[in-house]
């Protein structure tokens, strides 16, 4: 299927079906702002909207176009948990700030869908729940512990047994799991473009096709230099995450070295028959399971199953994944058979060793964060409000995230190279039951 949107975007399902928008002009000359935001992904767009609604003079600088990076390339699942960082361990490690962050995560999907409804953003949003099925009997105990931990924070979660799980999924490949009714799924590129429309309507200025070359603190303020101009700003939010070193390796090297970018592959089948849609995830929940080599699925608005997979090596990735994931789906959903895929695309996500995002205030007036760890839709959007609060002077003792010193990953160039090979370790762990005390 051919693209109907910008050729600068990957050949994704979202790019093919989302209403095109005219790009905003690039920055030319000098501009002054109260807050400059670098990156028009979910965090940058959300922060700009919140700040503009509060009366701040905001300028957003995007290197390509709105949603070009991870925010427009992901699976579109709205998930109110972290991948590996458990809420109790977050609270134990970071104290009261960790508990506030765990609560932020717990509320993040509800916050996300409330924002969509409040601003009437047309992004195929369905808040039908998110399900994390357990792929082994031992993981059911993990699911039970997660249900207990998130329940204490008011999350609408419950534990499903094997029979309930089979009914919800349409497959008997799992043993139970955690259902969170606040989650769901969206068209992420449509959401990003909708946010862009709302923030400009609120008075923020957005410049696209404007890569930032440097950030410098001067007596007159922060100076953000671009190929054809510069912005002088009182405060800055660096919201480029896994793409921080993509256009300019010297932009913020310590921030870029605090995360490991991983290539994430997404796929969409051809439209499926009514009988398949009625028996596979009939309630249209989003699903991502407990495998390290993750199984994840959701339906889109046109009857395509949107899924994906991981590769150690990217060569001929699209064709290899069509074979591998097609075979996987046929084994899980016998009623589907081996599907054909109309779309395969990829993009960067950012990871940390402990699967915990990191939040930084490396200099007065400069705010940033790294590593969504595969949970970027709900989390990144919620962080927009957090950074707006920080800009307005909410102290670190009261912010909803723990602010830490920048922690770079030792031997970062090597870590980037070997990270894809960790998939082999995850596959080995997937075959072993977790240990419990």
Rosetta blueprint (number, residue, H / E / L):
1 X L
2 X L
3 X L
4 X L
5 X L
6 X L
7 X L
8 X L
9 X L
10 X L
11 X L
12 X L
13 X H
14 X H
15 X H
16 X H
17 X H
18 X L
19 X L
20 X L
21 X L
22 X L
23 X L
24 X L
25 X L
26 X L
27 X L
28 X L
29 X E
30 X E
31 X E
32 X E
33 X E
34 X E
35 X E
36 X E
37 X E
38 X E
39 X L
40 X L
41 X L
42 X H
43 X H
44 X H
45 X H
46 X H
47 X H
48 X H
49 X H
50 X H
51 X H
52 X H
53 X H
54 X L
55 X L
56 X L
57 X L
58 X E
59 X E
60 X E
61 X E
62 X L
63 X L
64 X L
65 X L
66 X L
67 X L
68 X L
69 X L
70 X H
71 X H
72 X H
73 X H
74 X L
75 X L
76 X L
77 X E
78 X E
79 X L
80 X L
81 X L
82 X L
83 X L
84 X L
85 X L
86 X L
87 X H
88 X H
89 X H
90 X H
91 X H
92 X H
93 X H
94 X H
95 X H
96 X H
97 X H
98 X H
99 X H
100 X H
101 X H
102 X H
103 X H
104 X H
105 X H
106 X H
107 X H
108 X H
109 X H
110 X H
111 X H
112 X H
113 X H
114 X H
115 X H
116 X H
117 X H
118 X H
119 X L
120 X L
121 X L
122 X L
123 X L
124 X L
125 X L
126 X E
127 X L
128 X L
129 X L
130 X E
131 X E
132 X E
133 X E
134 X L
135 X L
136 X L
137 X H
138 X H
139 X H
140 X H
141 X H
142 X H
143 X H
144 X H
145 X H
146 X H
147 X H
148 X H
149 X H
150 X H
151 X H
152 X L
153 X L
154 X L
155 X L
156 X L
157 X E
158 X E
159 X E
160 X E
161 X L
162 X H
163 X H
164 X H
165 X H
166 X H
167 X H
168 X H
169 X H
170 X L
171 X L
172 X L
173 X L
174 X L
175 X L
176 X L
177 X E
178 X E
179 X E
180 X E
181 X L
182 X L
183 X L
184 X E
185 X E
186 X L
187 X L
188 X H
189 X H
190 X H
191 X H
192 X H
193 X H
194 X H
195 X H
196 X H
197 X H
198 X H
199 X H
200 X H
201 X H
202 X L
203 X L
204 X L
205 X E
206 X E
207 X E
208 X L
209 X L
210 X L
211 X L
212 X E
213 X E
214 X E
215 X E
216 X E
217 X E
218 X E
219 X L
220 X L
221 X E
222 X E
223 X E
224 X E
225 X E
226 X E
227 X L
228 X L
229 X E
230 X E
231 X E
232 X E
233 X E
234 X E
235 X E
236 X E
237 X E
238 X E
239 X L
240 X L
241 X H
242 X H
243 X H
244 X L
245 X L
246 X L
247 X L
248 X L
249 X L
250 X L
251 X L
252 X L
253 X H
254 X H
255 X H
256 X H
257 X L
258 X L
259 X L
260 X E
261 X E
262 X E
263 X E
264 X E
265 X E
266 X E
267 X E
268 X E
269 X E
270 X L
271 X L
272 X L
273 X L
274 X H
275 X H
276 X H
277 X H
278 X H
279 X H
280 X L
281 X L
282 X L
283 X L
284 X L
285 X L
286 X E
287 X E
288 X E
289 X L
290 X L
291 X L
292 X L
293 X L
294 X L
295 X L
296 X E
297 X E
298 X E
299 X E
300 X L
301 X L
302 X L
303 X L
304 X L
305 X E
306 X E
307 X E
308 X E
309 X E
310 X L
311 X L
312 X L
313 X L
314 X L
315 X L
316 X L
317 X H
318 X H
319 X H
320 X H
321 X H
322 X H
323 X H
324 X H
325 X H
326 X H
327 X H
328 X H
329 X H
330 X H
331 X H
332 X H
333 X L
334 X L
335 X L
336 X L
337 X L
338 X L
339 X L
340 X L
341 X E
342 X E
343 X E
344 X E
345 X E
346 X E
347 X E
348 X E
349 X E
350 X E
351 X E
352 X L
353 X L
354 X L
355 X L
356 X L
357 X L
358 X E
359 X E
360 X E
361 X E
362 X E
363 X E
364 X L
365 X L
366 X E
367 X E
368 X E
369 X E
370 X E
371 X L
372 X L
373 X L
374 X L
375 X L
376 X H
377 X H
378 X H
379 X H
380 X H
381 X H
382 X H
383 X H
384 X H
385 X H
386 X H
387 X H
388 X H
389 X H
390 X H
391 X H
392 X L
393 X L
394 X L
395 X L
396 X L
397 X L
398 X L
399 X L
400 X L
401 X L
402 X L
403 X E
404 X L
405 X L
406 X L
407 X L
408 X L
409 X L
410 X L
411 X L
412 X H
413 X H
414 X H
415 X H
416 X H
417 X H
418 X H
419 X H
420 X H
421 X H
422 X H
423 X H
424 X H
425 X H
426 X H
427 X H
428 X H
429 X H
430 X H
431 X L
432 X L
433 X L
434 X L
435 X L
436 X L
437 X L
